[in-house]
């Protein structure tokens, strides 16, 4: 199961048609370990702790630019054969000068002359992510160079997933559920938070995860937050557990989360969970092509209002998924656009600052004409089985 080079060629061709329409000489797609998604979308290359950029000319083959430390695996991963190194993308930033005697370096100036072919307009995806000094070096490499922010074209392209992307997300969801089942088995009185988190992450890795994108974990009073990391705190009986596991497979990310209690749950905790379960089930009725996204958000918030819990509602209950853990669509109550078949989303049914603690439900879905398909059936079963 893999996305073939042919799909990347289609993406390149669509972007080159956009460059022609906008009279841009080329496109530079920036990425690093934190914001990798657009770079991987156009090249299949994923920076580990260096920076990278894919230069796409108006016609011809792209050039992938990185650092010498990552050159071998860049050649292993990238669908494009032209791989270059530049000093601006070195893996470390230290006052010492590091020599790379076996490396061959290019430069922004050299690459832009090849890509732009005399044009002075360069599209840039990742304008708000690229470090300012590197952006300045890019701008000054060609006299009169005009940088045009073009993130919207990629945002539009990634909104509807291809059949291969959907298969990756399904596999990602399967792996995430394996990991989460182990979290629930190990988040018990007497174990530490890190022990429970490690069990889930290890199981997900063993099942095929490429990476753990992140793992939010808290127990007891440590659930009074939106995000947090596991510690050596020992879990006690009756502790609320908030654990969100974001699993990455071939670049694609699905997050799973289910609210539960270690040991015996109190009545007030059960009541809070019931509200979350009700909101999650109501949301599913709206996950269908043609339904206005804002109506879904209103329906979820109506559940909170009905139970007088709206003050614990912090942000929209759903976002898109793909090569980023959170991407478009990201609707609120005022959103007027509809769900479309092929959109892939993650629920985020959440209450924060509640007296019992904070918690969420996160499930992955694909939108289709007749409803939605779950990427994370283990979480869905838990919601049905844990109804108190």
Residue pairs with C-beta under 8 A, 6 or more apart in sequence:
1 164
1 167
1 168
1 171
2 164
2 250
3 44
3 162
3 164
3 165
3 168
3 250
4 164
5 79
7 162
7 164
8 42
8 43
8 44
8 79
8 80
11 41
11 42
11 157
12 42
12 56
12 62
14 157
15 27
15 42
15 56
15 153
15 154
15 157
16 56
16 57
16 58
16 59
18 24
18 27
18 123
18 150
18 153
19 25
19 26
19 27
19 56
19 58
19 123
20 58
22 121
22 123
22 148
22 150
23 119
23 121
24 58
24 119
24 121
24 122
24 123
24 148
24 150
25 57
25 58
25 115
25 116
25 117
25 118
25 119
25 120
25 121
25 122
26 55
26 56
26 57
26 58
26 112
26 115
26 116
26 119
26 122
26 123
27 55
27 56
27 122
27 123
27 124
27 125
27 150
28 53
28 54
28 55
28 56
28 122
28 123
28 124
28 125
28 126
28 138
29 38
29 39
29 41
29 42
29 43
29 53
29 54
29 56
29 125
29 126
29 154
30 38
30 39
30 51
30 52
30 53
30 124
30 125
30 126
30 127
30 129
30 130
31 37
31 38
31 39
31 40
31 45
31 46
31 47
31 51
31 52
31 53
31 54
31 126
31 129
32 47
32 50
32 51
32 52
32 129
33 47
33 48
33 49
33 50
34 129
35 126
35 129
36 46
36 47
36 251
36 323
37 158
37 251
37 322
37 323
37 324
37 327
38 125
38 126
38 151
38 154
38 323
39 45
39 46
39 47
39 52
39 53
39 54
39 126
40 46
40 251
40 323
41 154
41 157
41 158
41 323
42 54
42 56
42 62
42 154
43 52
43 54
43 62
43 64
43 78
43 79
43 80
44 77
44 78
44 79
44 251
45 52
45 54
45 64
45 66
45 74
45 77
45 78
46 77
46 251
47 66
47 70
48 70
48 73
49 91
50 66
50 67
50 69
50 70
50 89
50 90
50 91
51 66
51 67
51 88
51 89
51 131
51 134
52 64
52 65
52 66
52 67
52 70
52 74
52 89
53 64
53 65
53 66
53 89
54 62
54 63
54 64
54 65
54 80
55 62
55 63
55 64
55 65
55 111
55 112
55 115
56 62
56 115
57 114
57 115
57 116
57 117
58 117
58 119
61 80
61 81
61 82
62 80
62 82
63 80
63 82
63 83
63 84
63 111
63 114
63 115
64 74
64 78
64 80
64 82
64 83
64 84
65 83
65 84
65 85
65 86
65 89
65 106
65 111
66 74
66 83
66 84
66 85
66 89
67 85
67 86
67 89
67 90
67 91
68 85
68 90
68 100
68 102
68 103
68 105
69 90
69 91
70 91
71 83
71 85
71 103
74 83
75 83
84 106
84 111
85 100
85 103
85 104
85 105
85 106
86 105
86 106
86 107
86 108
86 111
87 105
88 108
88 134
88 137
89 134
90 98
92 98
107 141
108 137
108 138
108 141
108 142
109 141
109 142
112 122
112 141
112 142
112 145
113 142
115 122
116 122
116 142
120 142
120 144
120 145
120 146
121 146
121 148
122 138
122 145
122 146
122 147
122 148
123 148
123 149
123 150
123 153
124 130
124 138
124 147
124 148
124 149
124 150
125 150
125 151
125 153
125 154
126 151
127 135
127 147
127 149
127 151
130 138
135 147
138 145
138 147
139 145
139 147
155 327
155 328
158 322
158 323
158 327
158 328
159 320
159 328
159 329
159 340
159 343
160 340
160 341
160 342
160 343
161 169
161 322
161 342
161 343
161 344
161 366
165 252
165 322
165 344
166 342
166 344
166 366
168 249
168 250
168 251
168 252
169 252
169 254
169 321
169 322
169 344
169 364
169 366
169 375
170 375
171 208
171 249
171 250
172 209
172 247
172 248
172 249
172 250
172 252
172 253
172 254
172 364
172 375
173 254
173 256
173 364
173 374
173 375
173 376
174 207
174 375
175 204
175 207
175 208
175 209
175 247
175 249
176 204
176 209
176 245
176 246
176 247
176 254
176 255
176 256
176 364
176 376
177 256
177 376
177 377
177 378
177 379
178 203
178 204
178 207
179 200
179 201
179 203
179 204
179 207
179 209
179 245
179 247
179 256
180 200
180 243
180 245
180 256
180 257
180 258
180 378
180 379
181 203
181 378
182 199
182 200
182 202
182 203
183 196
183 197
183 199
183 200
183 243
183 245
184 258
184 260
185 199
186 195
186 196
186 199
186 200
187 193
187 196
187 219
187 235
187 241
187 243
187 260
187 262
188 196
188 235
188 262
188 263
189 235
189 236
189 237
189 239
189 262
189 263
190 234
190 235
191 234
191 235
192 230
192 231
192 232
192 233
192 234
192 235
193 217
193 218
193 219
193 222
193 230
193 231
193 232
193 233
193 235
194 230
194 231
194 232
196 217
196 230
196 235
196 241
196 243
197 215
197 217
197 230
197 243
200 215
200 243
200 245
201 212
201 215
201 245
204 212
204 245
204 247
205 212
208 249
209 247
209 248
209 249
210 248
210 249
210 250
210 251
211 247
211 248
212 245
212 246
212 247
212 248
213 246
213 247
213 248
213 253
213 255
213 325
214 244
214 246
214 325
215 229
215 230
215 243
215 244
215 245
215 246
216 227
216 228
216 229
216 242
216 243
216 244
216 257
217 228
217 229
217 230
217 242
217 243
217 244
218 224
218 225
218 228
218 230
218 241
218 242
218 243
218 357
219 233
219 235
219 236
219 239
219 240
219 241
219 242
219 262
220 233
220 235
220 236
220 239
220 240
220 357
221 357
222 228
222 231
222 233
223 240
223 241
223 242
223 357
223 358
223 359
224 353
224 357
224 358
225 352
225 358
226 314
226 352
226 358
228 242
235 241
235 262
236 262
236 263
237 262
237 263
237 264
238 261
238 262
238 263
238 264
238 265
238 266
239 261
239 262
239 263
240 259
240 261
240 269
240 356
240 357
240 359
241 259
241 260
241 261
241 262
242 257
242 259
242 357
242 358
242 359
242 360
243 257
244 255
244 256
244 257
244 360
244 362
245 255
245 256
245 257
246 253
246 254
246 255
246 325
247 253
247 254
247 255
247 256
251 323
252 321
252 322
252 323
253 321
253 322
253 323
253 324
253 325
254 321
254 346
254 364
254 375
254 376
255 321
255 325
255 346
255 362
255 364
256 362
256 363
256 364
256 376
256 378
256 379
257 359
257 360
257 361
257 362
257 379
258 361
258 379
258 382
258 383
258 386
259 272
259 273
259 276
259 359
259 360
259 361
260 273
260 382
260 386
261 269
265 273
265 388
266 356
268 355
268 356
269 356
270 388
272 309
272 351
272 354
272 356
272 359
273 359
273 386
273 388
274 387
274 388
275 303
275 304
275 307
275 309
275 351
276 349
276 350
276 351
276 359
276 360
276 361
277 361
277 383
277 386
277 387
278 303
279 300
279 303
279 304
279 317
279 349
279 361
280 347
280 349
280 361
280 363
280 383
281 383
282 299
282 300
282 302
282 303
283 296
283 299
283 300
283 317
283 318
283 347
283 349
284 365
284 371
284 372
285 299
286 295
286 296
286 299
286 339
287 296
287 339
287 345
287 365
287 367
287 371
287 372
288 339
288 367
288 368
288 369
288 370
288 371
288 372
289 338
289 339
289 340
289 341
289 367
289 368
289 369
290 338
290 339
290 369
291 338
291 339
292 335
292 336
292 337
292 338
293 318
293 329
293 331
293 335
293 336
293 337
293 338
293 339
294 331
294 332
294 333
294 334
294 335
294 336
296 317
296 318
296 331
296 339
297 316
297 317
297 318
297 331
297 332
297 333
297 335
298 333
300 317
300 349
301 310
301 313
301 317
301 333
304 310
304 312
304 313
304 351
309 351
309 354
311 353
312 351
312 352
312 353
312 354
312 358
313 350
313 351
313 352
314 350
314 352
314 353
315 348
315 350
316 330
316 331
316 332
316 348
317 347
317 348
317 349
317 350
318 329
318 330
318 331
318 345
318 346
318 347
318 348
319 326
319 327
319 328
319 329
319 330
319 345
319 346
319 348
320 326
320 327
320 328
320 329
320 330
320 343
320 344
320 345
320 346
321 327
321 344
321 345
321 346
321 364
322 344
325 346
326 346
329 335
329 337
329 339
329 343
329 345
331 337
339 367
340 367
341 367
341 368
341 369
342 366
342 367
342 368
343 366
343 367
344 364
344 365
344 366
344 367
344 375
345 364
345 365
345 366
345 367
346 362
346 363
346 364
346 365
347 361
347 362
347 363
347 365
348 360
348 361
348 362
349 360
349 361
349 362
350 358
350 359
350 360
350 361
351 358
351 359
351 360
352 358
361 379
361 383
362 379
363 374
363 375
363 376
363 379
363 380
364 374
364 375
364 376
365 372
365 373
365 374
365 375
366 372
366 373
366 375
374 380
